[in-house]
Amino acid sequence: MRICVITNAKSSSGGRIEEVLNRFKNEPGCVVRTTTAPGDASRLAREAVEQRFSRVVVAGGDGTVSQVVNGIAPDFDRIEVALVPLGTGNDLARSLGIPTDDLGAACDLALRGATRRIDVIRLSDDGAGPSYCINAASGGFGGEVATDIRPADKARWGAFAYWLTAAAKLIEVHEFQVELSLDEVSLELELYGLGVANGRYLGGGFPIAPRALLDDGLIDVTTIPVLPRMELLAAGLNFILDRHHQDDRVRTYQSRRVSLRTTPHMPFSVDGEPMRAIQTNLEIIPRVLPIVAGRQAVGLSC
């Protein structure tokens, strides 16, 4: 098997890159390539496809994974993907059952692990070509929180860091009028934000879509309503404590296609990448990407 390893020296665990390089450099058939500028991960992934590598290993965070997936697109079936999680969030790795605290085990899995086919979300922005989301996009209030969480807080508090950051931002939260179409259902909502998810987690382990499966052919949409501040915090804590089924204030939906129009334009963070305002149509591409998964992948169907 020919394997292309793409490393991101600027990931939050960049100091561990040398350990990763030492594990891969003597592996037969492995070629290691390091990003040095914006867009390199996408370019290197496209080159790996064209050069007929069997597998691309992404040693970095969720943003690097997203760039690689967009570099491969739309030829998802031409190459396998594996992850060595080195970011601050590593949310896709959590859904896939990939060790986030054992680098050696993650490297071994990336080299020799079996693949499962997962879905990818295609985004068609107004006036722009398609892009692809593999884990989750978070908009409005949720997108600001996911972007602003400090790495030190993620390390100390885990999923609670998301809502601690949320508490600090409540004084500047903005309202959005949202037209949301889900397959054949249309909704008009007043929201602080929403999450559009393929995987379960964002922001370093916050369960934005507790029911989501990466291979069920569905997009999970979680809406954050306009609520009094303390009610909003309580609803978020119910998500963290797995009491979401007892709380109908933060609502979730599932759909194969989603159309999203907001006033004003809602800024989004897509797979941990910097936020941008989008008015978009989203569509699930079912079971298109072969990706290495662990044995206990909570984000995959049995």
N, C-alpha and C positions, 0 to 999 in steps of 0.2 A: 504494500500500500504506500502510495506517495502522499506525504502530508506536508502542508504548508502551515507553519505557525506564524501568526501575526501578533506581535506584541506591541503594547502601548506603554512606552516608558513614562508617560505623564499620568497614568492611572494612579488612584489614591494609594495603591500598594506598589508603586513603581520601584521601591527599594527591593522588592522580591523578584523583580524581573531576572536578575542574575541567577537566582535559584532555578527559575523556570528554564532559562537558557541552558544551564548545566544539565538539566534533566532531558532536554530534547536534542542537544547538539550531537550526541553520539548515537542517536536512534537511526537505524538504517531507513533511508527514504525520507528523512525529515529535512526540510529547508526552513530556516528561521528568517523572518523579515520584520523589521522594526519601523514603525511609523515615525516620521520626522516633521510632518506638516499637516495642517487640516486637509481632510479628504484622502489622506494616504491609505487608510484602512479600506475604504471603498475601492480605490484603485488597485490595491494589492489583492483584494478578494476577486475582482474581475480578472486580473491576470492569472490567478490560481485556477479559475474556471477555464480560461482560454488555454492554459498550459496543461490541462487535463490532470490536475491533482485529484486524488480520491477524496481527501478530507482537508478542511481548513480548521485549524485550532485557533480560537480567539483567546489570547491571554490579555485580559483587560476588563473594563467595566461594561455596564449595560449600553452606554453610548457607543463604545467600540463595536459591540455585538450588532447594534443597529446599523452602523455604517457598513459592516461586512455583509449583512443581509441585503442592504440596498445595493451594494456592489455586485452581489450574486444575481439579484433580480434581473429579469424574470426567469432565469434559468435555474430555479431552485433544485430541480431533480438531477442536475449535472454534478453536484458535489455535496458531500456530507459536511456538517458543522459540528464542532465540539467546543466546549467552554472550559477555560481555566479562570475562575472568577477572581479578579484583582481590583475591582472597583469598591466604592463605598456602599452601594446598595446591593448589587448582585441579585436583583429581584428575579430575573429569569432563571438563574441557577437554583434559587429556592424552589420554584415550581417544578424544575426538572430533577430535583433530588441530587444535585451535584454538591459535593462538600465545599463549604465556604471557609472552613477553618482548618482544613487539612490539605495543604498544597500538593503534597506527594500523591495522595489518593486522587485528587482532581486531575493531576497530570496523567496518572496511570489510566484513569477512566477516559480521558481525552484521546489517549493513544489506542486503547484496546476495547473501549466500551461499545456496546451495541446501540444502534440508532432506533429511534421511533420517529414516525412522521407526524409533524405538527402543522397547525394552521398558521397563516400569516394574514394580517389585515392590510388591504390596499386602500390608501387614501388618495382621493382625486380632488385636490384643492381647486377652487374656482380660479381659472386662468393659469393653472400650472399643471405640469405632467404628474403622473402617479409617483407616490413614494410608499414605503412599506413600514409597518409597525409590527414588531414581533412580540412585544410584551404588553405595554400599556401606554396610553396617552392620557394626560391629566390636564384639565382645563380650568381657567379662572382661578378661584381661591386654591383649589387642590394643586394646580400647576405651579402656583407661586410657592406653596409650601414645599412641594417635592423638590423644587429647585433650590430653596433657601436653607434646607436642613444642613446643619454643620456636621462634618464627618465625625467630630469628637462626640457629638450627641448621639449619632447613630450607633457608634461603638459602645457607648455607655447605656443607652436606653432602649435600643432596638426599635420595635414598632412604635413604642410610646414617643419616640423622638418626633415622629410625624405630627402627633397631636400636641406635643409641647410647643413645637414651632407654630402650629396652627393657633394656639392660644395667644402667642405673641403677636400674630398678624390680624387678629380679629378687629382691632380698632381701625384698620384700613381696608376692610373687605368691601368688594364691589358687587352690585347686583347686575344680572344679565337676564334679558328676555330671550328665551330659547325656543325655537321651533325644532322639534325633534321628531323625526319619522323613523319608525322601527318596522321594517317589512311593510305591512299594510296598515299600521296604526300610526296616527299623527297626534302629537302632544304639544301644547303650548304651556311652558313652565317658566316660573320665576326662580332663578337659581343663583347661588354663589359660585357654583362650579360643578364639574362632572368628571367622571373617569370612563374611558372607553378601553376595555381590557380584553386581551387574549389570555394572559397569565393572571395569577392571583394577587401579586404584590407590587407595590411601588414604594418609593421613599425609604428603602432599607428595611422592608418587611411589613409595611402597613397593608392589611388585607383589603385592598380597594374593591376586589371582586371575589368574595369568599367561595362562591360556587364555580368559579371559572375553571374550565379545562382547556388545555392547549390543543386538543384534538377532537373537540366535539362539534366543530363546524358552526360555532356561534360566537358572536361578539357580546360581551357582558358590559352593560352600561349602568353606572352608579351615579345617581343624581344627588347633589348636595343642595338642599332647599334653603330658601331665605327663612331663617329662624332666629329667635332671640339667641344671643351669644351663648348663654349657659346651656340652652337646649341643644345647640349645635355641638358643643363640646361633649355633652352626655351621649348624643347619638354616635359620635366618633368613638368614644370609649367603648360603647356596646359592640362596635365592629371589632376593635382590638381584642375584647374579651369573649369573642365568638357568641355574642348575644344578638346578632343582627336579625335573627328570625323573630325576636321579640319586640323589634322596634321598626315601625313603618315610617319614621320621619326621613331617614335616608333610604331611598328606594332603588331597587335594582331591576333591570330588564335584560332580556336576551333576545337577540335578533341576528339574522344572517346579513342584513343590510341596514345601514344607519345613515340618515341624512341630517346634517346639523347646520342650522343658521342661527346666529346670535346677534343681539343688539345690546350694547356695542359689540364689536368683534371680540371674541373671547381668546385670550392668549393661551397657548398650549405648550406643555413640555411632552415631547414624544420620545419614549424609550430613554429618558434621562438626558436627551439633547436639549440645547437652549430653547427657550420658549419662543413661539411665533404665533401670530394671529391667523386662524384658519376658519373658513367657511367651507365645509367639505362633505363629500359623500364617502362612506366607508363600506367596504365589502369584504367578507371573509373568503379566503381562498383555502379550502379545506385540505388538510393533510398533504401539503405540498413540499414541506422542507424536512429532509432527513437530518435529525439532530441526536447527538448522544445524550442519553438520560441515565440516571442512577436507578437502582432497584426500588427505591421508595420515593417515587416522584408523585407528590400530592397533586400536581397539576396535570396529570395524565389519566385517562380512563384506564380501567383494568384490562 
